[in-house]
């Protein structure tokens, strides 16, 4: 049986297992073990444990649970509420300031927490009722929050980028820098579309609350320390002061300490909830990483990855036709699988193909991640849609999806802009860290 036929059978088995509800990690492990036994006999399992634990031997993996703890500390505190209120107080005189405040709060909180669902929940609980009370359309109010939450996997520090860096053996610091300007670009696109939609629907942008200067300044001491930690983490990473794991550890300790000092979250039960939530999410991601190591080793042993890369390279496709096909594939994969799973299953295969076609690997990481962002607000998985529906159950899911659809198109526009101007992703890392080797 040739590598092509074997690859199709592997893909079919993965599809069937995922369809019947088998968790991603177990799907990868079961498929790998089954094909190793069938293809190579019991001898094929001789390196099973070594490959499994070898997938967890990367020192950089320590940054994942640390960044998750960092995000959990922020999500468990009223930091999201304070961030939203601070932006609302300072932008209330700006036409459309409320919608700008919501999307801006999503982008900043996403950077703090690194979690799209947590961002939707934290900002949406306050932002959606307030926008509806002031007359914004339901679809716009919910769609803006759902889309704003997706920025958490692009704006640094991003756990998704860390996983991508580990899977493809690329620099995490450079990946963080590559995602910064595109993240800000998407934020501006979201704001622009929101303001246009509100204006088109007849909204008059008449903000109803006036704040004194003392009210504007009094909330800043509760917000600035968290922003300072994010700035500090990024500074030590890009300044070469600390490794990603060390920076993540200091950032996690700092956020937990701020949650205790500023918000008095010192009760053992609340701290335990924070840490147990972080542990559950960390184990899930690390289990997928370990099982993906088995899966990758199995694919390599059957020469499937090598054959796929050689076939695509030998097809002589135009590089942009190839990139279009890859984008369509990633979009479809993102409809059904979480970003971490898609990255671990496909990035090691796709990266050699796109680099051989002449694309920058860090530019591709940003395009890859934006495709995953679209998946977060697209059924049937579309986790952000269900989080928003839980916040505002009286708004039908179809209304939320309809409101989120234009923001998906904004992301597509973002990908097109990156294709036309790749420097949006590559300029900052090249300027601060020098050209990639």
Secondary structure, DSSP 8 states (H G I E B T S, - for coil): --HHHHHHHHHHHHHHHHHTT--HHHHHHHHHHHHHHHHH-GGGGTTHHHHHHHTT--GGGHHHHHHHHHHHHHHHTTHHHHHHHHHHHHHTTSTTHHHHHHHHHHHHHHHHH--HHHHHHHHHHHHHHHHHHTT--HHHHHHHHHHHHGGGGTSSS-HHHHHHHHHHT--HHHHHHHHHHHHHHHHHHHHHHHHHHHHHTT----------HHHHHHTHHHHHHHHHHHHHHHHHHHTTSS-HHHHHHHHHHHHHHHHHHHH----HHHHHHHHHHHHHHHHHHHHHHHHHHHHHHHHHHTTHHHHHHHHHHHTT--HHHHHHHHHHHHHHHHHHS-HHHHIIIIIHHHHHHHHHTT--HHHHHHHHHHHHHHHHTSTTT-HHHHHHHHHSTTS-HHHHHHHHHHHHHHHHHHHHHHHH-THHHHHHHHHHH-S--
